[in-house]
Amino acid sequence: MLRILLLLLFTILLGNAFELPRASTQCLVGVARDWNSSHVTLQVYQKQGKAWVKSGTSWNGRLGKNGLVWGLGLHPVPAGAGIKKEGDGRTPAGVFRIGGAWGADNSIRKHAQLPYRRVTSRDMWIEDPQSPSYNRHVILPHEPATTWEKKQQMVQNDAAHKLKLFIAHNAPPQVRPGAGSSIFFHIWRAGGSKPTAGCTTMDESRLRSMIAQIDPTRQPLYVIMPQAEYARYREAWKLP
């Protein structure tokens, strides 16, 4: 009993020790019904003074087919909690920075400081946990030739992946092998009737609008959790 109480106290103290970085003044919040839900409601917030204010209206998105599990981001992971694993079909939950964009277009509507790369056949995102480049973007100096190289290619000629924005789960420089890779915002499949392998997806128009709104100078974050966990950590972590 004493061990359980100490573990609970440690978890509470760990949760209370964290809060959103003060320099981050833009936040996309995703709230799911529970850990096993593949549906999410998304809302952008902007910080005005000390208050988080909604920017625009909320919209629907899809998550991993098996729901959510704690990911590796800025937040502390509760003691004893399960963590995202490669191929588990779950979306990483927590607080994450938002990275650059990749796509099929020559250019997109975006903030001048948001990196964007038009994907070519030589662009790879490494999903092999045995590779030293795991969960990193790699540009081959040649056309993909081996089976391994072709498997790591960023998807071509796939409408769902013609535009994506990186979610910094298990991201460099501290990448944990096997803890999940290639987590993005991208376009949903079949009008939102299909879940994902772990990414967050939405209607293309919503994705393009969201990317255009992302301002790197505001150090944007993605907060994604089941509604009970969001309510539990909202005050301590100073969530919107």
Buried (B, 14 or more C-beta within 10 A) or exposed (E): EEEEEEEEEEBEEBBEEBBBEEEBBBBBBBBBBEBEBBEBBBBBBBBEEEEBEEBEEEBEBBBBBBBBBBBBBBBBBBEEEEBBBBEBBBBBBBBBBBBBBBBBEEEBEBBEEBEBEEBEEBBBBBBBBEBEBBBBBBEBEEEBEEEEBEEBBBBEEEEBBBBBBBBBBBBEEEBBBBBBBBBBBBBBBEEBEEBBBBBBBBBBEBBBBBBEBBBBEBBBBBBBBBEEBBEBBBEEBBBB
